[in-house]
Amino acid sequence: MKYDVKLELENRVEEYSFRDVAKQANGAAWLRSGDTVILATVVIDETEIVKDDFLPLTVQYIEKTYAAGKIPGGFFKRETKPSDFETLTSRIVDRSLRPLFPKGFGYPTQITILVFSADSESDLQVLALNAASAALYTSNIDINTSVCAVRAGKINGELVMNPTLSQMKDSTLDLYLCGTKKELLMIEMRSFGGEKVELNEMFIDPMLDPTMGIAPATMFSSHVSNAMGEDELINVFEKAEQVLFAANAKYEELFLAYKKETLSIEYKAHQINDVMVSYLRENHLDEVRAAMHNMAKSERSTALRGLRKKILLEKEEWVEIELKDALEKVKKEEVRAQILNEKIRADGRGLTQIRPISISTNVLPSAHSSCLFTRGGTQALVVLTMGGAKDAQMFETLTQEGTQNENFMVHYNFSGFAVGEASPVVGTKRRELGHGNLAKRALEPITNLDGQTVRLVSEILESNGSSSMATVCGGYMALKAADIETSDVIAGIAMGMVSDGEKYAILSDIMGLEDHDGDMDFKVTGSKDGITAMQMDIKLGGISLNVLKEALYQAKEGRAHIIDIMIEAEKEIEFNDGVLPSTDFFHIDPGFIGEIIGQAGKTIREIIEKFEVAIDIDKKDGKVKITGKNKTGVAGARGHIEDIVNTPKVAKIKYEVGAKYEGTVKKIVEFGAFIELPDGTDGLLHISKVADHKVEKVSDVLSEGEKIRVEILEFKGNKISLGRA
């Protein structure tokens, strides 16, 4: 392959070819970085045009398993349903490139990104966007702006731009920044915890090995919360922004020579009827304002539809679709003007005011825990289920060997009834996957799972803005309602902005109307001290760091207000003790572990079966973790173990053939009886040795618990053969 352009970027080299493959596409870029090879193509359908302001853009990021020398796992040996990573990457590329298209570009457009080769160090999300942008920039579509991504990590306290995947394993920050050579367009960020802690533990679970109840040694890891402060984050933005701007300047300079001749195509942006707009302002402005004050989307739509019908009776010659556009324009202007000029929002709130919040925990009696979180017209029912290590989600990636396990999951579901729409419930959409992933990134750093698997499911029952942030708040409360240890209190808030180019206003806790008619959707999650995750999309072409800093600190104030309400709600939690799995931790003298496990695992297996628990024992420091279906079983198992530990040890007896002892009949079987000797060791008294005459049934001669004198006859490996003394 001959490469046209080679770029030496921060900690990475990229090589591009624009003329050798996929020549029938409107634009194509073959990108190599390290041993990773990606092809991105852009194709538009010039025969069809969507005649509204919606851009019919589809982005598909597709990984081929042969790229890493793998064959797909499972029954089907070809790539089928996209993985979560592929879907989330497609969504990131879409959100980054969509703002570049000219207004009125209504042609269906397909961007396809194929990973043909992947090494273990390449950042595929960064390279996917860079390749797609290169294909779009050099295509024959009239787009003359380059967009690229930069990832920033914090490794051993040092900021690293474009780190390798190996470096990111030790990073406490994951910042994905996207923009042009002048402006930031999108931010995805999460703060991991502190250093990873690994424990070598023996995991004992009868579900894994029903014969022994003992599974191989398992590694557990946990994170210490380390939310990043606003000032530190702004400093990272400043440095990452410089790298981003410089990279885009290089792209545009070097790619320009390979740009195809621009297509001559027609744009179909809606032309708003100015006569209708003037008529509405002069005659129906109060009614438009009244409609926009309806907080629910369904109520607002009904009010505007009623106003349209009324006006069409007055102006029978008018076309309803044109009137609808004119009404939408007037409504949007009024929403924005009221915010900018009067500092009052459509629902009467001030710019920083948070909507009323109510929190009810454990409203579902049969679930492990639940929280009904309501903020204004947005309501999320978040339900938590706890499981063991075997319940983790298994998945594979191109850049990692073997199967990975995910033991903290957040699933977000949005049904049409939440916004008053009569639509069926279908499969998970990209938006639902993205919102669930954001909530997961927000909560995971502060959650101590201790080897458990936790699944949070957020059912959105009502939506008027920021249901993803309601999921974060409700998710935290569900964790506390399940008595799961967390290192901090985490809340989420959605910020917005309205700007006319000169003045701007930043809005806290935006509702759906402000998201639709505003210029920014900025979601921030974290504690009172810092940020764990954030996501930002800019609609007006970019944002300055000064405005971003102001938004971050305004979000911090709003978060603190929400956290105070959540802390008060924590005091009212009543646990679902009847169904809530329980976990207990304590320490024992490691010298007693042999007695707890017993001969061939017999004692520990008896405890597990009797109390219906799983037990982890750290053989080095004697740490014991007991997990069960309820507190009663866990308490019983702990008591049993403590009885073993607190019972004075009987010195082991060195048995010899011919020695005689008093033993206890422990268990009667068809072929004899097991006799417990003085130090707890078991021996077998065969049916032929039970008495001095032939015995048909051992139970005719002996009974369990009976004391008898026995003699050591012989040793067979670890087994002792006994006779009557």
ABEGO torsion letter per residue (X at the ends): XBBABBBBBBGBBBBBBAAABGAABABBBBBBBEABBBBBBBBBBAABBBBBABBBBBBBBBBBAAAAGBBBBEABABBBBBBAAAAAAAAAAAAAAAAABBBGBABBBBBBBBBABBBAABBAAAAAAAAAAAAAAABABBBABBBBBBBBBBBGGBBBBGBBAAAAAABABBBBBBBBAABBABBBBBBBBBBBBBBBBBBBBAAABAAAGBBBBBBBBBBBBBBBBAAAAAAAAAAAAAAAAAAAAAAAAAAAAABBBBBBBBBABBBBBAAAAAAAAAAAAAAAAAAAABABAAAAAAAAAAAAAAAAAABAABBAAAAAAAAAAAAAAAAAAAAAAAGBBAAGBBAABBBBBBBBBGABAABABBBBBBBEABBBBBBBBBBBAAABBBBBBAABBEBBBBABBBBBBBBAAAAGBBBBBBBBBAAAAAAAAAAAAAAAAABBAGGBBBBBBBBBABBBEGAAAAAAAAAAAAAAAAGBBBABBBBBBBBBBBBAGABBBBBBGBBAAAAAABABBBBBBEBAABBABBBBBBAAGEBBAAAAAAAAAAAAAAAAAAAAAAAAAAAABBBBAAABBBBBBBBBBAAAAAAAAEBGGAAAAAAAAAAGBBBBBBAAAGBBBBBBABAAAAAAAAAAAAAAAABBBBBBBBBBBGBBBBBBBABBBAAEBBBBBAAGBBBBBBAAAABABBBABAAAABBBGBBBBBBBABBBEABBBBBBX
